[in-house]
Amino acid sequence: MVFLTGLFMQVTLTAAPFTATAIAQATQTEEMERRANVLRSLPEWAAKRQFGSQKTYAPMEARAIGSYARGCLAGAAALPEDGNHWQVMRLSRNRMWGHPDLIRYLESFARQAAREAGWSGILVGDISQPRGGPMLTGHASHQIGLDADVWLTPMPARKLSTAERENMSAVNMARPDWMDVDPAVWTPNHTKIIRLAARDERVHRIFVNPAIKKALCREAGNDRAWLRSVRPIWGHNYHFHIRMGCPAGMAGCEQQDEPPEGDGCGQELTDWLARQQKAIFGPKPPPGPPRPPPPPLSVDALPPLCREVLRAR
């Protein structure tokens, strides 16, 4: 698996949809094994180790610092484990932290989902680490507290046990051929909840699997403006990824470029679907010599303020 710094985690084409999914849905045991393997070879100065070891937030003014895939987070707030309309999953990862604006948004979005999208509530996956920054496993983004994963499985009408939160899997929305959603599990309420998130002016992008984007394009009707911010990407067949824009006037927070014009339902989506199906079902090239992993990112490669975030007590 090859990790690249960018707007999201990418992996080699032949493994992308499956590997990204496996990481997102890893059980507590699988996640602990991955972390142990990473730590065995990671130098002390690596940003992943420095930020991945932080257990508490930085008691500073709330700030999203740097870019979504190279930055950190000061003054984070934690989404409570339980609300009337949400429950946090994979608690042992300690990734329920975000910029306070994102946490407030998620709380209000969960209530809206129950009221307007026919969901009893939402299951929330990874947000960010207590001080943001690069993660030991998984995401390349989620570093500045403005990204959150929401499962495409509605919250059940009961409180999940700790074991369920650590080990249960969300439902795969993709059809077996990965060219569309599975009609046995996809419902109109899935379109409603993604549309609800995409219409919020605070939301800059939503990432979904290309198969899900295809269903949204088909089901959107004449109201299509919100589709512009819904972008296809590997994985994301178990959850959708909400990305907020930088809070207004926040110096040092690097806003992503605006999404391309249009609803994104044309050739771009067709190409994504073709690449995804080829990666999963197409002939695999003969293996070449193993490539050495890229050197880990150092703390010095992050914005200078991230050193203060690490030191804050």
Rosetta silent file (secondary structure, phi, psi, omega in degrees, C-alpha in Angstrom):
SEQUENCE: MVFLTGLFMQVTLTAAPFTATAIAQATQTEEMERRANVLRSLPEWAAKRQFGSQKTYAPMEARAIGSYARGCLAGAAALPEDGNHWQVMRLSRNRMWGHPDLIRYLESFARQAAREAGWSGILVGDISQPRGGPMLTGHASHQIGLDADVWLTPMPARKLSTAERENMSAVNMARPDWMDVDPAVWTPNHTKIIRLAARDERVHRIFVNPAIKKALCREAGNDRAWLRSVRPIWGHNYHFHIRMGCPAGMAGCEQQDEPPEGDGCGQELTDWLARQQKAIFGPKPPPGPPRPPPPPLSVDALPPLCREVLRAR
SCORE:     score description
SCORE:     0.000 S_00000001
   1 L     0.000  135.513 -176.558    0.000    0.000    0.000 S_00000001
   2 L  -115.886  120.355  177.647    1.387    3.429   -0.949 S_00000001
   3 L   -94.736  134.871  179.651    0.414    6.517    1.040 S_00000001
   4 L  -123.859  142.992  173.447    0.600    9.852   -0.734 S_00000001
   5 L   -75.831  128.619 -179.838    0.235   13.345    0.672 S_00000001
   6 L  -178.641 -158.767 -177.801   -2.788   14.929   -0.954 S_00000001
   7 L   -74.521  -18.215 -178.378   -6.428   15.709   -0.484 S_00000001
   8 L  -159.002  170.553  177.167   -7.194   12.153    0.524 S_00000001
   9 L   -76.267  132.741  173.641   -5.542    8.783    1.014 S_00000001
  10 L  -120.647  155.610  174.275   -4.671    7.004   -2.218 S_00000001
  11 L  -136.978  173.209 -178.474   -3.333    3.517   -2.775 S_00000001
  12 L   -58.720  146.720 -172.798   -2.130    1.602   -5.790 S_00000001
  13 L   -53.632  -39.866 -174.387   -4.833    1.193   -8.422 S_00000001
  14 L   -69.481  -19.565 -176.111   -5.109   -2.563   -8.098 S_00000001
  15 L  -115.545   -8.362 -165.490   -5.868   -2.380   -4.386 S_00000001
  16 H   -51.897  -58.885 -174.495   -7.459    1.018   -3.913 S_00000001
  17 H   -61.384  -36.567 -176.637  -11.169    0.322   -3.394 S_00000001
  18 H   -78.657  -42.620 -175.767  -10.587   -2.696   -1.169 S_00000001
  19 H   -68.663  -43.881  178.825   -7.649   -1.417    0.887 S_00000001
  20 H   -60.954  -40.757  177.751   -9.179    1.948    1.679 S_00000001
  21 H   -63.132  -43.224 -177.708  -12.369    0.226    2.737 S_00000001
  22 H   -61.536  -39.679  179.704  -10.498   -2.249    4.927 S_00000001
  23 H   -66.885  -44.718 -178.693   -8.751    0.545    6.820 S_00000001
  24 H   -62.487  -35.137 -174.727  -11.953    2.511    7.407 S_00000001
  25 L  -101.039    9.768 -177.511  -13.799   -0.548    8.721 S_00000001
  26 L   -56.518  139.908  175.367  -10.923   -2.108   10.687 S_00000001
  27 L   -74.880  172.762  179.196  -11.878   -3.615   14.030 S_00000001
  28 H   -59.077  -44.197 -179.941  -10.147   -2.598   17.241 S_00000001
  29 H   -62.646  -45.388  179.550   -7.789   -5.589   17.059 S_00000001
  30 H   -62.700  -41.783  179.730   -6.892   -4.911   13.411 S_00000001
  31 H   -64.610  -42.659  179.609   -6.300   -1.233   14.129 S_00000001
  32 H   -64.011  -37.757  177.889   -4.033   -1.983   17.104 S_00000001
  33 H   -65.352  -42.639  178.824   -2.002   -4.410   14.996 S_00000001
  34 H   -61.707  -45.294 -179.326   -1.581   -1.808   12.253 S_00000001
  35 H   -61.450  -43.341  179.686   -0.466    0.824   14.752 S_00000001
  36 H   -61.570  -41.394  178.707    2.051   -1.530   16.322 S_00000001
  37 H   -63.690  -41.199  179.099    3.509   -2.356   12.901 S_00000001
  38 H   -65.272  -45.725 -175.222    3.818    1.325   12.018 S_00000001
  39 H   -65.486  -27.442 -179.507    5.438    2.258   15.324 S_00000001
  40 H   -62.804  -29.699 -176.530    8.079   -0.439   14.990 S_00000001
  41 H  -114.174    4.355 -173.412    9.673    1.327   12.039 S_00000001
  42 L   -95.597  125.109  179.550    8.730    4.958   12.662 S_00000001
  43 L   -67.643  159.471 -177.227   11.451    7.316   13.976 S_00000001
  44 L   -59.916  -33.198 -175.125   10.805    9.428   17.042 S_00000001
  45 L   -80.476   -6.664 -176.803   10.842   12.647   15.005 S_00000001
  46 E   -64.454  136.473 -179.500    8.099   11.535   12.601 S_00000001
  47 H   -61.150  -35.782  178.336    5.017   13.742   12.664 S_00000001
  48 H   -58.622  -44.255 -179.883    2.778   10.657   12.671 S_00000001
  49 H   -68.027  -43.680 -176.761    4.357    9.455   15.909 S_00000001
  50 H   -63.189  -46.347 -178.273    4.369   12.884   17.524 S_00000001
  51 H   -82.947  -32.785  179.858    0.729   13.670   16.795 S_00000001
  52 H   -67.964  -17.879 -179.452   -0.534   10.092   16.966 S_00000001
  53 L   -91.905   -6.802 -178.705    0.670    9.794   20.554 S_00000001
  54 L   -75.356  130.204 -177.733   -1.234   12.835   21.830 S_00000001
  55 L  -103.333  -18.544 -176.022   -4.175   11.910   24.063 S_00000001
  56 L  -126.345  161.337 -178.635   -5.471   15.387   24.933 S_00000001
  57 L   -77.429  163.527  176.967   -6.275   18.560   23.007 S_00000001
  58 L   -85.871  116.329 -176.799   -4.022   21.627   22.860 S_00000001
  59 L   -75.968   74.493 -179.061   -5.476   24.221   25.281 S_00000001
  60 L  -134.140  174.021  172.255   -5.147   27.137   22.887 S_00000001
  61 L   -57.508  137.205 -177.055   -7.459   29.324   20.839 S_00000001
  62 L   -64.318  122.984  179.801   -9.333   27.105   18.396 S_00000001
  63 E  -149.931  135.116  167.737   -7.547   27.132   15.042 S_00000001
  64 E   -92.238  118.555 -169.065   -7.352   24.896   11.987 S_00000001
  65 E  -115.094  122.411  177.884   -3.713   25.280   10.940 S_00000001
  66 E    90.206 -151.547 -177.057   -2.395   24.454    7.480 S_00000001
  67 E  -105.850  168.253 -177.298   -4.085   22.277    4.876 S_00000001
  68 L   -58.305  -28.418 -177.122   -6.413   19.319    5.181 S_00000001
  69 L  -114.200    9.617  175.174   -3.515   16.949    4.431 S_00000001
  70 E  -160.267   86.498 -177.355   -0.651   18.847    6.089 S_00000001
  71 E  -174.380 -160.270 -179.176   -1.519   20.668    9.256 S_00000001
  72 E  -157.709 -176.080 -170.492   -2.690   20.431   12.843 S_00000001
  73 E  -141.686  124.037  174.848   -5.454   21.559   15.188 S_00000001
  74 E  -106.843  148.369  175.051   -5.432   23.826   18.247 S_00000001
  75 L    61.820   38.285 -177.853   -8.268   24.153   20.768 S_00000001
  76 L   -66.805  157.057  171.043  -10.102   21.077   19.532 S_00000001
  77 E  -119.572  150.701  178.616  -13.457   19.943   20.911 S_00000001
  78 E  -100.777  135.836  171.489  -14.586   16.335   21.197 S_00000001
  79 L   -71.251  123.858  178.280  -17.908   15.139   19.853 S_00000001
  80 L   -54.365  147.063 -176.308  -19.646   13.493   22.838 S_00000001
  81 L   -58.982  -31.682 -177.123  -19.836    9.728   22.474 S_00000001
  82 E  -136.498  139.621  170.023  -23.638    9.818   22.502 S_00000001
  83 E  -136.442  176.534  178.763  -26.299   12.326   21.547 S_00000001
  84 L   -60.524  -29.320 -175.231  -30.000   12.074   20.923 S_00000001
  85 L  -130.830   23.180  173.997  -29.306   11.592   17.230 S_00000001
  86 E  -153.724  156.942  169.165  -25.713   10.359   16.994 S_00000001
  87 E  -140.438  141.058 -179.241  -23.277    7.777   18.325 S_00000001
  88 E   -91.356  135.530 -179.533  -19.498    7.797   17.862 S_00000001
  89 L  -102.339  163.266  176.130  -17.878    4.642   16.499 S_00000001
  90 L    50.705   54.735 -175.090  -14.360    3.185   16.994 S_00000001
  91 H   -60.502  -32.806 -175.997  -13.890    5.001   20.301 S_00000001
  92 H   -65.259  -17.875  178.682  -10.480    3.438   20.958 S_00000001
  93 H   -73.367  -21.206 -178.117   -8.991    5.381   18.035 S_00000001
  94 L    57.581   45.922 -179.768   -9.579    8.673   19.897 S_00000001
  95 L  -118.548   35.953  178.809  -10.461   10.419   16.645 S_00000001
  96 E   -99.731   20.722 -176.861  -13.658   12.152   17.723 S_00000001
  97 E   -98.541  145.405  177.295  -11.928   15.564   17.921 S_00000001
  98 E  -158.845  171.014  170.989  -12.520   18.477   15.593 S_00000001
  99 L   -58.288  140.414 -177.905  -12.563   22.235   15.292 S_00000001
 100 H   -52.717  -32.174  178.228  -15.464   23.462   17.472 S_00000001
 101 H   -63.602  -39.608  178.676  -17.283   24.709   14.353 S_00000001
 102 H   -68.458  -40.674 -179.889  -17.266   21.181   12.911 S_00000001
 103 H   -63.058  -43.645  177.114  -18.457   19.638   16.176 S_00000001
 104 H   -62.513  -40.417  178.159  -21.356   22.097   16.363 S_00000001
 105 H   -60.797  -46.807 -178.147  -22.157   21.367   12.732 S_00000001
 106 H   -61.784  -38.943  178.484  -22.231   17.595   13.289 S_00000001
 107 H   -63.964  -43.010  179.382  -24.565   17.957   16.264 S_00000001
 108 H   -72.351  -35.761  178.702  -26.981   20.099   14.263 S_00000001
 109 H   -63.822  -40.470  178.757  -26.638   17.889   11.181 S_00000001
 110 H   -60.389  -40.960  177.849  -27.552   14.813   13.214 S_00000001
 111 H   -66.765  -40.938  177.931  -30.752   16.516   14.382 S_00000001
 112 H   -62.666  -40.581 -179.378  -31.555   17.606   10.829 S_00000001
 113 H   -60.312  -37.862  178.370  -30.981   14.080    9.543 S_00000001
 114 H   -71.074  -35.149 -175.072  -33.571   12.778   11.976 S_00000001
 115 H   -84.239  -35.727 -168.535  -36.026   15.520   11.134 S_00000001
 116 H  -117.444  -16.592 -174.579  -35.591   15.883    7.366 S_00000001
 117 L  -116.880    4.505  176.173  -33.890   12.762    5.958 S_00000001
 118 L    75.409   17.854  177.925  -35.736    9.955    7.702 S_00000001
 119 L   -98.503  140.161  174.479  -32.726    8.792    9.739 S_00000001
 120 L   -68.959  -23.582  179.506  -33.055    7.933   13.426 S_00000001
 121 L   164.600  179.371 -175.769  -29.573    9.383   13.786 S_00000001
 122 E  -116.266  150.843  170.578  -26.024    9.088   12.444 S_00000001
 123 E  -103.149  123.489 -173.615  -23.029    6.925   13.272 S_00000001
 124 E  -103.483  125.535  176.587  -19.873    9.036   13.229 S_00000001
 125 L   -91.236 -136.551 -175.632  -16.535    7.535   12.272 S_00000001
 126 L   -68.824  136.388  169.520  -13.157    9.287   12.217 S_00000001
 127 L  -111.377  -84.899  176.587  -12.976   13.057   12.660 S_00000001
 128 E  -153.646  171.884  175.034   -9.468   13.992   13.810 S_00000001
 129 L   -77.746  167.367 -177.353   -6.890   13.374   16.545 S_00000001
 130 L   -55.980  -33.150  177.620   -6.860   15.577   19.674 S_00000001
 131 L  -119.588   20.877 -179.715   -4.254   17.867   18.107 S_00000001
 132 L    64.386 -144.768  178.089   -4.890   16.934   14.491 S_00000001
 133 L    79.056  176.697  179.807   -1.832   16.248   12.411 S_00000001
 134 L   -62.172  144.142 -179.057   -0.853   13.129   10.460 S_00000001
 135 L   -97.634  150.716  177.515   -2.370    9.866   11.692 S_00000001
 136 L   -62.175  -35.788 -178.754   -0.519    6.664   12.418 S_00000001
 137 L  -135.914  150.725  169.235   -2.938    4.727   10.210 S_00000001
 138 L    87.510 -119.686 -165.793   -5.448    5.501    7.505 S_00000001
 139 L   -59.157  146.132  164.900   -6.224    9.002    6.349 S_00000001
 140 L   -91.476  -27.240  176.400   -3.865   11.454    4.723 S_00000001
 141 L   -93.698 -148.900 -177.177   -6.400   14.212    5.369 S_00000001
 142 L    61.580   28.146 -173.186   -8.453   14.767    8.582 S_00000001
 143 L   -95.443  -19.020 -174.519   -5.475   16.761    9.914 S_00000001
 144 L  -118.623   14.410  173.337   -7.013   20.150   10.793 S_00000001
 145 L    78.027   21.124 -179.761  -10.310   19.119   12.373 S_00000001
 146 L  -119.306    9.182  177.645  -12.571   20.006    9.436 S_00000001
 147 E  -116.577  143.362  176.892  -13.162   16.485    8.029 S_00000001
 148 E  -149.206  140.380  176.575  -15.611   13.887    9.360 S_00000001
 149 E  -100.288  128.121  176.738  -16.758   10.448    8.215 S_00000001
 150 E  -116.172  123.789 -178.575  -20.450    9.601    8.594 S_00000001
 151 E   -63.755  147.771  175.367  -21.446    5.988    8.141 S_00000001
 152 L   -88.547   16.224  171.214  -23.998    5.097    5.491 S_00000001
 153 L  -107.572  120.538 -179.438  -25.636    2.829    8.066 S_00000001
 154 L   -62.668  152.538  175.777  -28.304    4.667   10.101 S_00000001
 155 L   -64.000  131.386  176.895  -27.990    4.735   13.868 S_00000001
 156 L   -70.213  163.842 -177.773  -30.042    1.938   15.429 S_00000001
 157 L   -84.261   43.700  176.263  -32.814    2.794   17.878 S_00000001
 158 L  -161.207  163.997  177.653  -30.689    1.707   20.851 S_00000001
 159 L   -81.156  125.390  178.492  -27.329    2.472   22.396 S_00000001
 160 L   -72.065  146.906  176.161  -24.583    0.348   20.876 S_00000001
 161 L   -75.504  165.060  176.418  -22.255   -1.507   23.212 S_00000001
 162 H   -58.516  -42.788 -179.804  -18.542   -0.741   23.309 S_00000001
 163 H   -62.550  -40.492  178.597  -17.828   -4.034   21.541 S_00000001
 164 H   -64.582  -42.204 -179.160  -20.296   -3.191   18.760 S_00000001
 165 H   -64.289  -30.585 -177.938  -18.778    0.246   18.262 S_00000001
 166 H   -85.312  -24.154 -168.042  -15.313   -1.282   17.952 S_00000001
 167 H  -125.588  -23.693 -178.430  -16.117   -4.251   15.738 S_00000001
 168 L   -69.546  152.545  179.839  -19.358   -3.929   13.777 S_00000001
 169 L  -107.733  149.143  169.173  -19.094   -2.941   10.132 S_00000001
 170 L   -71.966  174.749 -177.336  -21.131   -0.479    8.156 S_00000001
 171 L   -95.025  132.520  176.092  -22.998   -1.730    5.079 S_00000001
 172 L   -71.926  121.266 -177.750  -21.293   -1.691    1.678 S_00000001
 173 L   -87.159  -10.731 -175.285  -23.483    0.384   -0.629 S_00000001
 174 E   -82.448  142.691  174.013  -21.777   -0.671   -3.870 S_00000001
 175 L   -66.230  156.215 -178.552  -23.228   -3.299   -6.193 S_00000001
 176 L   -54.599  -28.820  177.834  -21.042   -6.401   -6.686 S_00000001
 177 L   -88.706   -0.534  176.431  -19.795   -5.049  -10.030 S_00000001
 178 L    62.613   21.504  179.980  -18.994   -1.664   -8.430 S_00000001
 179 L  -103.778   -4.861 -179.196  -20.764    0.214  -11.232 S_00000001
 180 L  -165.962  176.886  175.821  -23.789    1.353   -9.219 S_00000001
 181 E   -78.466  160.088  177.489  -25.309    1.080   -5.759 S_00000001
 182 L   -84.535  114.143 -177.062  -26.796   -2.165   -4.497 S_00000001
 183 L   -64.828  -14.183  178.429  -30.598   -1.789   -4.654 S_00000001
 184 L   -74.538  -19.140 -177.361  -30.915   -4.270   -1.787 S_00000001
 185 L  -125.665  -23.387 -179.421  -29.372   -1.768    0.641 S_00000001
 186 L   -78.311  138.148 -179.278  -29.545    1.683   -0.979 S_00000001
 187 L  -132.038  163.197  174.675  -32.636    3.725   -0.124 S_00000001
 188 H   -57.774  -26.688  179.665  -34.022    7.163   -1.000 S_00000001
 189 H   -68.567  -23.649  174.161  -33.015    8.257    2.502 S_00000001
 190 H   -66.831  -42.228  175.368  -29.366    7.828    1.561 S_00000001
 191 H   -62.551  -41.594 -177.973  -29.821   10.417   -1.159 S_00000001
 192 H   -61.068  -43.110 -174.469  -31.671   12.663    1.284 S_00000001
 193 H   -73.181  -35.959  177.412  -28.938   12.662    3.919 S_00000001
 194 H   -70.017  -40.762  176.309  -26.096   13.341    1.475 S_00000001
 195 H   -61.100  -40.163  179.387  -28.131   16.089   -0.203 S_00000001
 196 H   -59.732  -44.675  179.310  -28.833   17.583    3.237 S_00000001
 197 H   -67.109  -42.857 -174.503  -25.118   17.758    4.008 S_00000001
 198 H   -68.394  -25.741 -178.983  -24.162   19.072    0.559 S_00000001
 199 L   -77.064  -15.837 -177.451  -26.658   21.937    0.689 S_00000001
 200 L   -73.032  128.212 -175.280  -25.084   23.430    3.815 S_00000001
 201 L   -66.655  -18.205  178.038  -22.975   26.436    2.865 S_00000001
 202 L   -77.269  -17.851 -176.891  -20.364   25.490    5.485 S_00000001
 203 E   -88.281  125.169 -176.022  -19.651   22.207    3.671 S_00000001
 204 E   -92.608  -37.940  179.568  -16.986   22.519    0.989 S_00000001
 205 E  -151.159  153.858  169.237  -16.895   18.952   -0.321 S_00000001
 206 E  -130.489  128.842  179.611  -18.419   15.539    0.237 S_00000001
 207 E  -103.436  130.437  177.755  -16.517   12.446   -0.901 S_00000001
 208 E  -138.326  163.224  174.227  -18.399    9.305   -1.937 S_00000001
 209 L   -63.870  147.545  177.793  -17.649    6.200   -3.962 S_00000001
 210 H   -54.043  -34.776  178.605  -18.201    6.667   -7.728 S_00000001
 211 H   -63.104  -35.531  178.699  -21.043    4.108   -7.576 S_00000001
 212 H   -73.053  -41.355  176.623  -22.793    6.295   -5.009 S_00000001
 213 H   -57.981  -38.248  178.937  -22.215    9.446   -7.042 S_00000001
 214 H   -61.519  -43.913  178.986  -23.888    7.680   -9.971 S_00000001
 215 H   -64.502  -40.802  179.623  -26.981    6.977   -7.865 S_00000001
 216 H   -63.682  -41.393  177.983  -27.101   10.560   -6.606 S_00000001
 217 H   -60.545  -39.262 -178.656  -26.895   11.890  -10.182 S_00000001
 218 H   -71.147  -35.828 -171.361  -29.803    9.655  -11.165 S_00000001
 219 H   -97.587   -2.535 -174.274  -31.959   10.501   -8.163 S_00000001
 220 L   -70.181  -25.636 -176.048  -31.293   14.239   -7.836 S_00000001
 221 L    70.647 -146.165 -177.244  -34.104   15.314  -10.161 S_00000001
 222 L   -82.414  -15.928  178.866  -34.109   18.947  -11.262 S_00000001
 223 L   -87.944   95.735 -169.348  -32.415   20.184   -8.076 S_00000001
 224 L  -120.261   -4.540 -175.340  -28.798   19.565   -9.067 S_00000001
 225 H   -59.790  -36.000 -176.926  -26.693   22.437   -7.736 S_00000001
 226 H   -67.290  -20.799 -179.116  -25.704   20.487   -4.599 S_00000001
 227 H   -65.440  -21.319 -177.705  -24.145   17.716   -6.706 S_00000001
 228 H   -58.687  -38.317 -176.320  -21.200   19.988   -7.514 S_00000001
 229 H   -86.081   -4.880  179.159  -19.669   19.514   -4.071 S_00000001
 230 E   -92.614  111.396 -170.976  -20.176   15.711   -4.053 S_00000001
 231 E  -112.117  136.670  177.966  -16.938   14.272   -5.430 S_00000001
 232 E   -78.475  144.963 -179.840  -16.175   10.618   -6.390 S_00000001
 233 L  -160.754  159.481  176.781  -13.171    8.940   -4.806 S_00000001
 234 L   -53.504  158.295 -179.993  -11.797    5.466   -3.926 S_00000001
 235 L    62.544 -143.506  174.310  -13.324    3.706   -0.943 S_00000001
 236 L    54.901   29.909  174.620  -16.176    5.674    0.627 S_00000001
 237 L   -99.002   -7.372  175.047  -18.664    2.914   -0.122 S_00000001
 238 L  -107.190  -20.849 -177.322  -19.370    2.422    3.615 S_00000001
 239 E  -147.630  165.858  168.752  -19.399    6.081    4.636 S_00000001
 240 E  -116.891  148.306 -170.932  -19.445    9.575    3.197 S_00000001
 241 E  -107.436  117.941  178.003  -16.772   12.114    4.063 S_00000001
 242 E   -96.221  128.036  175.436  -17.863   15.653    4.977 S_00000001
 243 E  -119.638  115.594  173.870  -15.270   18.409    4.550 S_00000001
 244 E   -79.802  152.529  171.490  -16.024   21.846    5.960 S_00000001
 245 L   -75.608  166.373  177.477  -14.436   24.949    4.535 S_00000001
 246 L   -60.784  137.700  175.507  -12.038   27.017    6.604 S_00000001
 247 L   -56.166  144.457 -175.809  -13.863   29.111    9.218 S_00000001
 248 L   -56.168  131.470  174.877  -14.328   32.697    8.036 S_00000001
 249 L    73.877   11.006 -177.117  -11.311   34.903    8.640 S_00000001
 250 L   -84.360  102.821  179.012   -9.131   32.109   10.055 S_00000001
 251 L   -65.821  140.398  177.250   -5.548   33.006    9.147 S_00000001
 252 L    88.916   -7.869  174.926   -3.305   30.056    8.420 S_00000001
 253 E   -93.337  119.895 -174.355   -6.115   27.707    7.369 S_00000001
 254 L   -92.332  109.315 -178.838   -5.563   26.777    3.721 S_00000001
 255 L   -72.760  139.551  174.213   -8.822   26.524    1.819 S_00000001
 256 L   -72.996  152.013  176.427   -9.125   23.937   -0.924 S_00000001
 257 L   -59.015  155.649  177.116   -9.917   25.192   -4.414 S_00000001
 258 L   -63.890  148.137  176.026  -13.569   25.328   -5.368 S_00000001
 259 L   -61.604  156.711  176.640  -14.973   22.157   -6.969 S_00000001
 260 L   -57.884  153.080  177.206  -15.205   22.172  -10.778 S_00000001
 261 L   -63.769  154.417  176.185  -18.290   23.769  -12.265 S_00000001
 262 L    95.933  178.442 -175.579  -21.262   21.552  -13.060 S_00000001
 263 L   -89.405   -5.309  177.331  -22.879   18.571  -11.388 S_00000001
 264 L    70.492   20.683 -175.911  -19.987   16.168  -12.017 S_00000001
 265 L  -101.968   10.408 -176.419  -22.295   13.571  -13.579 S_00000001
 266 L  -101.049 -129.584 -172.932  -20.680   13.418  -17.010 S_00000001
 267 H   -62.882  -36.114  179.289  -17.402   12.098  -18.373 S_00000001
 268 H   -56.018  -46.408 -179.712  -15.514   12.580  -15.100 S_00000001
 269 H   -68.020  -41.703  177.097  -17.846   10.157  -13.332 S_00000001
 270 H   -56.760  -42.501  179.875  -17.805    7.717  -16.250 S_00000001
 271 H   -66.254  -40.359  178.471  -13.999    7.668  -16.084 S_00000001
 272 H   -60.876  -45.875 -179.623  -14.011    7.092  -12.315 S_00000001
 273 H   -62.080  -41.672  179.987  -16.357    4.119  -12.666 S_00000001
 274 H   -65.287  -43.283 -179.929  -14.247    2.600  -15.445 S_00000001
 275 H   -64.821  -40.133 -179.388  -10.995    3.008  -13.479 S_00000001
 276 H   -64.632  -46.284 -179.181  -12.560    1.515  -10.381 S_00000001
 277 H   -65.130  -39.015  178.730  -13.925   -1.539  -12.187 S_00000001
 278 H   -64.262  -39.940 -179.579  -10.619   -2.082  -13.992 S_00000001
 279 H   -63.178  -35.319 -176.916   -8.707   -1.844  -10.719 S_00000001
 280 H   -85.374  -44.267 -170.042  -10.902   -4.493   -9.126 S_00000001
 281 H  -109.982  -13.613 -176.422  -11.635   -6.870  -12.003 S_00000001
 282 L   -74.551  167.093  177.696   -9.054   -6.136  -14.688 S_00000001
 283 L   -62.334  141.346 -178.352   -5.870   -8.145  -15.301 S_00000001
 284 L   -93.069  135.914  178.104   -3.165   -7.390  -12.789 S_00000001
 285 L   -67.527  153.367  177.775    0.289   -6.371  -14.055 S_00000001
 286 L   -61.739  141.575 -177.641    3.187   -8.622  -13.110 S_00000001
 287 L   -65.914  136.804  175.831    4.702   -7.589   -9.793 S_00000001
 288 L   -96.711 -174.991  177.689    7.820   -5.485  -10.053 S_00000001
 289 L   -63.629  143.895 -179.078   10.615   -5.074   -7.523 S_00000001
 290 L   -62.894  138.421  178.533    9.366   -3.732   -4.194 S_00000001
 291 L   -94.864  138.031  178.118    9.642    0.007   -3.855 S_00000001
 292 L   -65.863  144.904  178.855   10.969    1.455   -0.603 S_00000001
 293 L   -66.020  151.343  177.435    8.352    3.398    1.347 S_00000001
 294 L   -65.477  151.802  178.538    8.637    7.194    1.204 S_00000001
 295 L   -63.451  145.311 -179.618   10.378    8.782    4.189 S_00000001
 296 L   -66.358  152.685  177.614    7.962    9.816    6.935 S_00000001
 297 L   -71.872  136.179  176.451    6.906   13.427    7.219 S_00000001
 298 E   -92.613  162.824  176.034    8.696   15.341    9.975 S_00000001
 299 H   -60.794  -33.753  179.833    7.112   17.871   12.288 S_00000001
 300 H   -63.827  -19.784  179.306    9.280   20.511   10.591 S_00000001
 301 H   -80.904   -8.528  177.410    7.376   19.838    7.340 S_00000001
 302 L   -91.555  167.298  176.140    4.166   21.068    8.984 S_00000001
 303 L   -54.985  144.211 -176.558    3.299   24.738    9.568 S_00000001
 304 L   -53.665  -34.294 -179.777    5.520   26.234   12.311 S_00000001
 305 H   -61.525  -20.362 -178.189    2.556   26.734   14.654 S_00000001
 306 H   -66.758  -24.493  174.199    2.161   22.961   14.849 S_00000001
 307 H   -66.029  -40.016  176.820    5.234   22.828   17.121 S_00000001
 308 H   -64.556  -38.202  178.462    3.385   25.086   19.566 S_00000001
 309 H   -61.335  -42.161  179.638    0.361   22.827   19.321 S_00000001
 310 H   -65.620  -37.224 -175.823    2.498   19.826   20.280 S_00000001
 311 H   -80.340  -19.979 -171.318    4.084   21.667   23.236 S_00000001
 312 L   -60.594  133.874  177.390    0.887   23.195   24.628 S_00000001
 313 L  -133.116    0.000    0.000   -0.085   21.994   28.117 S_00000001
